[in-house]
Each structure stands twice: as structure tokens, then as C-alpha cells.
Amino acid sequence: MIEIPSDLHPSLVPLVFLLGNWTGAGVADFPGEEKCNFGQEVAFTHDGRDFLEYTSHTWVLDSEGAKVRPLETESGYWRVDEDRKVEVVMVRDQGVVEIWYGELADQKPQIDLVTDAVARTAASGPYSGGKRLYGYVNSDLMWVGEKSTPEVELRPYMSAHLKKTVDPSEWVKDLKDLPDDGVAFFK
């Protein structure tokens, strides 16, 4: 169930399905880069202003699903206007800054984004732009990313399936009537 926080800026209600902490796994595959399975943690938070703050951490997984090493980190800010147009400013640890524009689908929690501007540091790898699709499907967050470089045309490179995670501090408010020793709860 999607809840709208009372302190959420009214303009962000169309993006409320993104709010929270998400964890899951996906696949990465792009010419010239390591093909791998990866784990991901994503957080969409707000502080009452007219944007969502976004952070994403990914890491390479071994064949057993254990973390091997960091893969990519992103952070940014998401906004939506009254016409359901979405804008995202994103920074990646690889030395890339992007401005994304897109829109919310009509009558469903889905966002299509495409890069409008890309700035790269001298240390970053080749990158020309990308597209992303985010969707809220059966209470899960799913996404697929496409990218292009001067040598490779736009093509899928990463996708993931994420499940909402709950901070234990959220459970505490539901434990008001739990006895001090906890044992009586099971009797």
C-alpha cells in the first residue's frame, strides 16, 4: 500500500510510489564492460521541499550472491511539475553529471526518462547519454537503463528488481503494547 506522508510537498504526490528504501538485484551488460549480476540499495527521501533526494549504491555479486566490490554510486534530485513532467539531476561516482527529463505515464506509476545534458570529467569513461524506465509493479520497483557511447549505440546496460525494505525504527511504533521482557507476548 502506498501512503502519502503528511509533510510531503504537494507537487511530489505523483512520485510518492518511489519513496522509501529499496533493495534488490539485477544484471549489467555493456560492450567493453564487465558483465555481472549486481546488488542494489536505493533510497528516495524527502524533507518537505519540492524534490525527492535519490541515492543508489550497486555492487558486483559473486555466484553465491555475496558482495564482491562496489560497482556504481549515484545521487540526485527528482522533481515533477503540474503536467507530470519529471526532471532529474544526477551525479555518478564515475565523474558524470546528468540532467534527465521525462514524464509519468498516464494512469500508472511508471516514469520514462532520457538524458538532456551530460557532463563528464577527464577521468570518466566514454558516455553520450541514456534512457531509463522506472515502474512500480506489484509493490516492487523495477527499472531498466540504456546508455550510449561514441562507439556504441543506445542499448540496455542495466536492469534491476527491487523490493521495499523497512527500517526497524518503523516497527517500533507498532510495539507499544509489548511487555518489557518480551516473553509474555508468547504466552
HELIX and SHEET records of a PDB file:
HELIX    1   1 PRO A   10  LEU A   18  5                                   9    
HELIX    2   2 PRO A  168  VAL A  172  1                                   5    
HELIX    3   3 ALA A  184  PHE A  186  5                                   3    
SHEET    1   A11 GLY A  20  ALA A  28  0                                        
SHEET    2   A11 CYS A  36  THR A  45 -1                                        
SHEET    3   A11 LEU A  52  LEU A  61 -1                                        
SHEET    4   A11 LYS A  67  VAL A  80 -1                                        
SHEET    5   A11 LYS A  85  ARG A  92 -1                                        
SHEET    6   A11 VAL A  96  LEU A 104 -1                                        
SHEET    7   A11 GLN A 110  ARG A 120 -1                                        
SHEET    8   A11 GLY A 129  VAL A 137 -1                                        
SHEET    9   A11 ASP A 140  SER A 148 -1                                        
SHEET   10   A11 ARG A 155  THR A 165 -1                                        
SHEET   11   A11 GLY A  20  ALA A  28 -1                                        
END                                                                             
